[in-house]
């Protein structure tokens, strides 16, 4: 296997204006010798980020971009509010620079005021945080990154990218009883919506690539907004609208690991003048998926907030049609975050049509699941993760939909590990690539949680009552009558559940993992259908069944979905060919 078999080689990014592929003397389009580490759950990420920021000193550099930032969101207990933490860092001489999406108005359930308040708090300490509306109409800056650089101490340099915003709702852990700070959300998720998410911690030369992504946006000379109304609001609030000069970029950190990492982005074909670093937009996330999917032979494992748009999932469907041994597992939210009569339909229509296309291509080789916590509350899946054949892995801010692949700004990383995994099967794809440690361990970590399978060497889980007490979560619903226990379907499902959770090594096999998900979900579904009588089967998986939408709702929702929910940011010539 060569890196170019899986990663975008010279010229394949489709954007010659970016500095990313011109940073290295050898002309490599990726960074080698990195340490990439998934950080699962907001609570783990926030605690690690807090420690990293508090260890920074005068002259260090902290850069971040985000979709939403809530200044009062606690990173790890009292006194760790993100606004205060960043302000304090700036006050002690850390160079703090941030780019927040300006956002649409709060009355449309966005975050204009919250983002402005976070910026104000940072600027009070001497940092700088700009509200960036340099987007396509109806679009957003969806990139989520934090870069911590330490001149003279490069061994401490780290970058974080992924799905976790510095805002309310994200500070949840593996028990999934939600963040005490909540956002307006669909009623099905309860008063404290459980939240599943993943971030990627990066150390090594790739930190310089992530910093370069920030610098390209920071140095964009275009005004932060073209809207006259927004310009008036900027004046009224005395907002900072001019980016101060950054200090020169320091040399990349030295190699320290076995991971090759390629930085991928989405930028739209921006109307009335493009980005200087992407004048025709960039769709390297889409292109990376298309290339990796051509080598998929065994298992595509996806965790995604949306998984919709037939024009995007066509590439997955084609892979399933081409290779009859290929399976796809998707983990998605059971219910969209918006539950209004029209907004719910607008969100569902893209998923219904996309899943229909996947199932036509792959039949029973396609399995899609939602998650719930042990109290039976759905868990909102916000993660954006893909693992193909335990070789190629991607973690980022991008979802599998047209908006993320073409319209909003996004940031992702594809990871290839030089270390092969000796566990069977050693080459699940059968192409001689060999299973790779990073990709396989990422998949197994996520699968174990969803299956309630203990990780080798992990501490014993807390008692469920203790977890609920700590989280303030509700008691499970009362059990139904004992007659339900005699239902042979429920009893059989419960008996099989005891044996469907294989050990870690067994989950390495794609077929065994696929079966374990199916059987665990079937047991839990049967337990619910039988009235939740007796011990709850292991696992958190529920089979996802798309709801039926009445014809009138479909007719109304479809054009609104394409216009508002999942717009296309490609140039017309690419739209015509459905090319990226």
C-alpha positions in Angstrom: 0.0 0.0 0.0 1.2 3.5 -0.8 -0.3 6.6 0.8 -1.5 7.8 -2.6 -3.7 4.7 -2.8 -5.9 6.2 -0.1 -5.0 9.9 0.2 -5.3 12.8 -2.2 -2.1 13.1 -4.2 -0.6 16.1 -5.9 -3.3 17.9 -7.9 -6.2 15.9 -6.5 -7.3 18.4 -3.9 -8.7 20.5 -6.7 -7.5 23.8 -5.3 -4.1 25.1 -6.3 -4.4 28.4 -4.4 -4.0 26.9 -0.9 -0.7 26.9 0.8 -1.4 23.4 2.3 0.1 21.4 -0.5 3.1 23.7 -0.9 4.4 23.8 2.7 6.9 21.0 2.6 10.2 20.8 0.7 9.4 17.3 -0.6 6.0 18.5 -2.0 4.0 15.9 0.1 0.3 16.7 0.3 0.1 15.1 3.8 2.1 15.2 7.0 4.0 12.1 8.2 5.2 11.1 11.6 2.3 12.4 13.7 0.5 11.2 16.8 -3.3 11.2 16.2 -5.6 10.3 19.0 -9.4 10.3 19.1 -11.0 12.0 22.1 -14.4 10.6 22.5 -17.0 12.7 24.3 -17.1 16.4 25.1 -16.3 15.9 28.8 -13.0 14.3 28.0 -12.1 16.9 25.3 -13.1 19.8 27.5 -11.0 18.6 30.5 -8.0 18.0 28.3 -8.4 21.4 26.6 -8.7 23.2 29.9 -5.5 21.7 31.2 -3.7 22.6 28.0 -4.8 26.2 28.0 -4.0 26.7 31.7 -0.5 25.5 31.1 0.1 28.2 28.4 2.3 31.1 29.3 3.1 34.6 27.9 4.2 34.5 24.2 2.4 31.2 23.5 -0.2 31.2 20.7 -3.8 30.0 20.9 -5.9 30.0 17.7 -9.5 28.7 17.4 -12.4 28.7 15.0 -16.0 27.6 15.9 -19.6 27.5 14.7 -20.9 28.5 18.1 -19.3 29.6 21.4 -21.1 30.1 24.7 -18.9 32.0 27.2 -20.5 30.4 30.2 -20.0 26.8 29.1 -17.9 25.0 31.7 -15.0 22.9 30.5 -14.5 21.1 33.8 -16.4 22.3 36.9 -16.8 25.6 38.6 -14.5 28.4 37.4 -13.8 26.8 34.1 -16.2 28.8 31.9 -14.7 29.0 28.4 -15.0 32.7 28.1 -13.2 33.3 31.4 -10.5 30.7 30.6 -9.7 32.4 27.3 -9.8 35.8 28.8 -7.5 34.8 31.6 -5.1 33.3 29.0 -5.0 36.5 27.1 -4.5 38.5 30.3 -1.3 36.5 31.2 0.2 37.2 27.8 -1.0 34.3 25.6 -1.7 35.5 22.1 -5.4 34.5 21.7 -7.0 34.8 18.3 -10.4 33.4 17.3 -12.8 33.3 14.4 -16.4 32.6 15.2 -19.2 32.3 12.6 -21.2 35.4 13.0 -24.4 33.3 12.8 -27.9 34.1 11.7 -30.3 35.7 14.1 -31.1 34.1 17.5 -34.9 34.2 16.8 -34.2 31.5 14.1 -32.6 29.3 16.8 -29.0 30.3 15.9 -26.3 31.9 18.1 -25.6 35.5 17.0 -25.7 36.9 20.6 -23.8 34.1 22.2 -20.9 34.3 19.7 -20.7 38.0 20.1 -20.6 37.8 23.9 -17.8 35.2 23.8 -15.8 37.5 21.5 -16.4 40.5 23.9 -15.0 38.5 26.8 -11.9 37.5 25.0 -11.3 41.0 23.8 -11.6 42.3 27.4 -8.5 40.3 28.3 -6.5 41.6 25.3 -7.2 38.7 22.9 -9.0 39.1 19.5 -12.1 37.3 18.3 -13.7 38.2 15.0 -17.3 37.4 14.0 -16.8 36.0 10.5 -19.7 36.0 8.0 -17.6 35.5 4.9 -19.9 32.6 3.7 -22.2 31.8 0.9 -25.8 33.0 1.4 -27.5 30.7 3.9 -24.1 29.2 4.8 -22.0 29.0 7.9 -18.4 28.6 9.1 -18.7 25.1 10.6 -15.0 24.4 11.2 -14.1 23.5 14.9 -10.4 23.8 15.7 -8.1 24.8 18.5 -4.4 25.1 18.0 -2.0 25.5 21.0 1.6 26.6 20.0 4.4 27.0 22.4 7.5 28.8 21.0 10.6 27.2 22.5 8.5 24.2 23.7 7.3 22.6 20.5 6.9 19.2 22.2 3.8 20.7 23.8 2.2 21.8 20.5 -1.2 20.3 19.8 -4.2 20.8 17.6 -7.7 19.7 18.0 -10.3 19.3 15.2 -13.6 17.5 15.0 -17.3 17.9 15.8 -17.2 19.4 19.3 -18.1 23.1 19.6 -17.1 25.3 22.6 -20.8 25.7 23.5 -23.8 24.4 25.5 -24.9 20.9 25.1 -21.5 19.3 24.3 -20.2 18.5 27.8 -21.4 14.9 28.1 -19.6 11.6 28.8 -19.9 7.9 28.1 -22.9 7.6 30.4 -24.8 10.1 28.2 -27.0 11.9 30.6 -26.4 15.2 29.0 -24.8 18.6 29.6 -26.3 20.7 32.5 -26.2 23.7 30.0 -28.7 22.9 27.4 -29.9 24.3 24.0 -33.5 24.3 22.6 -33.9 20.8 21.2 -36.5 18.2 20.0 -38.6 17.1 22.9 -37.7 13.4 22.4 -34.2 14.1 23.9 -35.6 15.3 27.2 -34.6 18.3 29.3 -30.9 17.5 29.1 -30.2 16.0 25.6 -27.6 13.2 25.7 -24.8 14.0 23.3 -22.3 11.7 21.4 -19.3 13.4 19.8 -15.7 12.9 18.8 -12.7 15.2 18.5 -9.2 14.4 17.2 -6.0 15.4 19.1 -3.0 15.9 16.8 0.7 16.2 17.7 3.6 16.4 15.3 4.1 18.2 11.9 0.4 18.3 11.1 -0.1 20.9 13.8 1.5 23.3 11.3 -1.0 22.4 8.7 -3.9 23.1 11.0 -2.4 26.4 11.9 -2.0 27.2 8.2 -5.7 26.6 7.7 -6.5 29.2 10.4 -4.0 31.7 9.0 -5.6 31.5 5.5 -8.9 32.5 6.9 -7.5 35.1 9.3 -5.5 36.8 6.5 -8.4 37.0 4.1 -8.6 40.7 3.2 -12.4 40.6 2.4 -14.7 42.4 4.9 -16.2 40.1 7.6 -19.6 40.8 6.1 -21.1 42.4 3.0 -24.5 43.0 4.6 -25.3 46.7 5.2 -27.5 45.6 8.2 -24.6 43.6 9.7 -22.2 46.5 9.1 -24.5 48.8 11.1 -24.7 46.2 13.9 -20.9 46.0 13.9 -20.8 49.8 14.4 -23.5 49.8 17.0 -21.7 47.2 19.1 -18.2 48.6 18.4 -17.1 45.3 17.1 -13.5 44.5 16.1 -13.7 44.0 12.3 -10.0 44.1 11.4 -7.7 41.2 12.0 -4.4 42.2 13.6 -1.2 40.7 12.3 -0.3 37.3 13.6 3.3 36.6 14.7 5.3 34.6 12.1 4.5 30.9 12.0 7.1 28.9 13.9 8.5 25.7 12.4 6.4 22.6 12.5 6.8 20.3 15.5 9.2 17.3 15.1 7.8 13.9 14.0 6.6 11.8 17.0 4.4 9.0 15.8 3.3 6.6 13.1 0.3 8.5 11.7 0.2 10.1 8.3 -2.5 12.8 8.4 -4.0 14.7 5.5 -5.9 17.9 6.2 -9.2 18.2 4.2 -11.6 21.1 3.9 -14.8 22.3 2.3 -15.1 25.9 1.1 -18.0 26.9 -1.2 -17.9 28.5 -4.6 -18.4 31.9 -2.9 -20.6 34.4 -4.8 -19.2 37.8 -5.8 -15.6 37.0 -5.2 -14.2 33.8 -3.8 -11.7 33.2 -1.0 -8.1 34.0 -2.0 -7.0 30.6 -0.7 -9.9 28.8 -2.5 -11.2 31.1 -5.4 -13.4 28.3 -6.8 -14.1 26.7 -3.4 -12.5 23.5 -2.2 -14.2 20.1 -1.9 -11.2 18.0 -0.7 -13.4 16.3 1.9 -15.7 15.0 -0.8 -12.8 14.1 -3.0 -11.1 12.2 -0.2 -14.3 10.2 0.4 -14.7 9.4 -3.2 -11.2 8.1 -3.5 -11.3 6.0 -0.3 -14.7 4.5 -1.2 -13.2 3.1 -4.4 -11.0 0.8 -2.2 -13.8 -0.2 0.2 -14.3 -4.0 0.1 -15.3 -5.1 3.6 -16.9 -2.6 6.0 -17.8 1.1 6.0 -18.4 2.3 9.5 -20.1 5.7 9.8 -21.1 7.9 12.7 -22.9 10.9 11.3 -25.3 13.7 12.4 -27.2 13.6 9.2 -26.4 10.9 6.5 -28.6 12.4 3.9 -28.6 13.7 0.3 -28.9 11.1 -2.5 -26.3 13.0 -4.5 -23.8 12.4 -1.8 -24.6 8.8 -0.8 -24.5 7.9 -4.4 -20.8 7.2 -4.0 -21.5 4.9 -1.0 -24.2 3.1 -3.0 -21.9 2.6 -6.0 -19.3 1.0 -3.7 -22.0 -1.4 -2.3 -23.2 -2.3 -5.8 -19.7 -3.0 -7.0 -18.6 -5.2 -4.2 -21.1 -7.8 -2.9 -19.0 -8.5 0.3 -19.1 -4.8 1.4 -21.2 -3.9 4.4 -22.2 -0.5 5.8 -23.0 0.4 9.4 -24.4 3.8 10.1 -25.0 5.4 13.5 -27.2 8.5 13.4 -29.6 10.4 15.6 -32.9 8.6 16.1 -34.7 12.0 15.8 -33.6 15.2 14.1 -32.9 18.1 16.5 -35.8 20.1 15.2 -39.3 18.7 15.7 -41.6 21.4 14.2 -44.2 20.1 11.8 -42.4 21.5 8.7 -38.8 21.6 10.0 -39.0 17.9 11.0 -40.2 16.9 7.5 -37.5 19.1 5.9 -34.9 17.3 7.9 -36.3 13.8 7.4 -36.9 13.9 3.6 -33.2 13.9 2.8 -32.5 11.0 5.1 -35.4 8.9 3.9 -34.4 9.2 0.2 -30.7 8.7 1.0 -31.3 5.6 3.1 -33.6 4.2 0.4 -30.8 4.6 -2.1 -28.3 2.8 0.1 -30.7 -0.1 0.8 -31.5 -0.5 -2.9 -27.8 -0.8 -3.5 -26.8 -3.0 -0.5 -29.9 -4.7 0.8 -29.4 -6.3 4.1 -25.7 -5.4 4.0 -26.8 -1.9 5.0 -27.7 -1.4 8.7 -28.5 2.0 10.4 -28.9 2.5 14.1 -29.8 5.2 16.6 -28.5 5.3 20.2 -30.1 5.6 23.6 -28.7 5.9 27.1 -29.5 3.4 29.9 -32.5 5.4 31.0 -34.0 4.9 27.5 -33.5 8.5 26.3 -32.3 8.9 22.7 -28.7 10.1 22.4 -28.1 12.8 19.8 -25.3 11.6 17.5 -23.2 14.6 16.5 -20.0 12.7 15.7 -18.6 12.8 12.2 -16.5 9.7 11.8 -15.8 7.2 9.0 -13.6 4.1 9.0 -13.2 2.1 5.9 -11.8 -1.5 6.0 -9.9 -0.7 9.2 -7.4 1.2 7.0 -8.6 4.8 6.3 -10.2 6.9 9.0 -11.7 10.3 9.0 -12.7 12.6 11.9 -13.9 16.2 11.3 -16.6 18.7 11.4 -18.2 17.5 8.1 -21.4 15.5 7.8 -22.4 13.2 5.0 -24.6 15.6 3.2 -24.4 18.1 0.3 -24.1 21.1 2.7 -20.9 19.8 4.3 -19.4 18.6 1.1 -20.0 21.8 -0.9 -21.6 24.7 0.9 -20.2 25.5 4.4 -16.7 25.7 5.6 -15.5 22.4 7.1 -12.3 20.9 8.4 -11.5 17.2 8.6 -8.4 14.9 8.8 -7.9 11.6 7.1 -5.5 9.3 9.1 -3.4 6.4 7.8 -1.3 4.5 10.4 2.0 3.0 9.4 1.5 0.4 12.1 -0.4 -2.7 11.0 -2.7 -4.5 13.4 -1.8 -8.2 13.9 -5.3 -9.3 15.0 -7.4 -11.3 12.6 -8.4 -10.5 10.0 -5.1 -8.9 9.2 -6.3 -7.7 5.7 -10.1 -7.3 5.8 -10.2 -5.5 2.5 -8.2 -8.2 0.7 -6.1 -5.6 -1.3 -2.9 -6.2 0.6 -3.3 -2.9 2.6 -3.4 -4.7 6.0 -5.6 -3.5 8.9 -4.1 -0.4 10.6 -4.0 0.1 14.3 -5.5 3.7 14.4 -8.5 2.9 12.2 -9.2 -0.4 13.9 -8.9 0.9 17.4 -11.1 3.9 16.6 -13.8 1.6 15.3 -13.5 -0.8 18.2 -13.6 2.0 20.8 -16.9 3.4 19.4 -18.4 0.0 18.9 -17.6 -1.2 22.4 -19.4 1.8 23.9 -22.5 1.2 21.8 -22.5 -2.5 22.6 -21.8 -2.1 26.3 -18.7 -4.2 25.7 -16.0 -3.5 28.3 -12.7 -2.4 26.9 -9.8 -4.6 28.0 -8.3 -3.2 31.2 -11.1 -0.6 31.7 -12.5 0.0 35.2 -15.8 -1.5 36.0 -18.7 0.7 35.0 -20.6 2.6 37.6 -23.9 1.2 38.9 -26.7 2.5 36.7 -28.4 4.0 39.8 -25.2 5.8 40.7 -24.8 7.2 37.2 -28.3 8.5 37.3 -27.8 10.1 40.7 -24.6 11.9 39.6 -26.2 13.1 36.4 -29.6 14.0 37.8 -31.1 11.8 35.2 -34.7 10.4 35.4 -35.4 6.8 36.4 -36.2 4.4 33.7 -39.8 4.0 32.7 -41.8 1.5 34.8 -41.9 -2.1 33.7 -45.0 -3.5 32.0 -46.9 -6.5 33.2 -45.2 -9.9 33.9 -47.1 -11.4 31.0 -44.7 -9.7 28.6 -41.9 -11.9 30.0 -43.6 -14.9 28.5 -43.5 -13.4 25.0 -41.2 -15.9 23.2 -39.8 -13.1 21.0 -38.8 -11.0 24.0 -37.4 -14.0 25.9 -35.5 -15.2 22.9 -34.1 -11.8 22.3 -33.0 -11.4 25.9 -31.3 -14.9 25.9 -29.4 -14.1 22.7 -28.4 -10.7 24.0 -26.3 -12.3 26.7 -24.2 -13.9 24.0 -24.1 -11.3 21.2 -21.5 -9.0 22.7 -18.2 -10.5 21.5 -14.9 -9.7 23.0 -12.6 -7.1 21.5 -10.7 -9.4 19.2 -13.9 -10.9 17.8 -15.1 -7.4 16.9 -12.1 -7.0 14.7 -13.9 -9.2 12.2 -16.3 -7.0 10.1 -18.9 -9.8 9.8 -18.9 -10.4 13.5 -19.2 -6.7 14.3 -22.0 -6.3 11.8 -23.9 -9.3 13.4 -23.2 -8.0 16.9 -24.8 -4.7 16.1 -27.8 -6.3 14.5 -28.5 -8.8 17.3 -27.9 -6.3 20.1 -30.3 -3.8 18.6 -32.9 -6.6 18.0 -32.7 -7.6 21.6 -33.1 -4.0 22.9 -35.9 -3.3 20.4 -37.7 -6.5 21.6 -37.3 -5.5 25.2 -38.9 -2.1 24.6 -41.7 -3.6 22.5 -42.4 -6.2 25.3 -42.9 -3.4 27.9 -39.3 -3.1 29.2 -39.8 -6.0 31.6 -36.9 -7.6 33.4 -33.2 -6.8 33.1 -32.4 -4.4 30.3 -30.4 -6.2 27.5 -26.8 -4.9 27.0 -26.2 -2.3 24.4 -27.5 1.1 23.4 -28.4 0.4 19.8 -31.9 0.8 18.3 -32.6 -0.1 14.7 -33.4 3.0 12.8 -36.6 2.8 10.7 -37.3 5.9 8.7 -40.8 7.3 9.3 -43.4 7.5 6.6 -44.1 11.1 5.5 -47.5 11.9 4.0 -47.4 12.8 0.3 -48.3 16.5 1.0 -45.5 16.8 3.5 -43.1 15.3 1.0 -44.1 17.7 -1.7 -43.7 20.7 0.6 -40.5 19.5 2.3 -38.5 18.5 -0.7 -37.8 21.9 -2.3 -37.3 23.5 1.2 -34.8 20.7 2.1 -32.7 21.5 -1.1 -33.0 25.3 -0.6 -32.5 25.7 3.2 -31.4 22.4 4.8 -29.0 20.9 2.3 -28.0 23.5 -0.3 -25.4 23.0 -3.0 -22.3 25.2 -3.0 -20.7 23.9 -6.2 -20.1 25.8 -9.4 -22.8 25.1 -12.0 -20.5 23.0 -14.2 -19.9 20.6 -11.3 -23.6 20.5 -10.3 -24.6 19.4 -13.8 -22.3 16.4 -13.6 -22.8 15.8 -9.8 -19.0 16.0 -9.6 -16.9 17.4 -6.7 
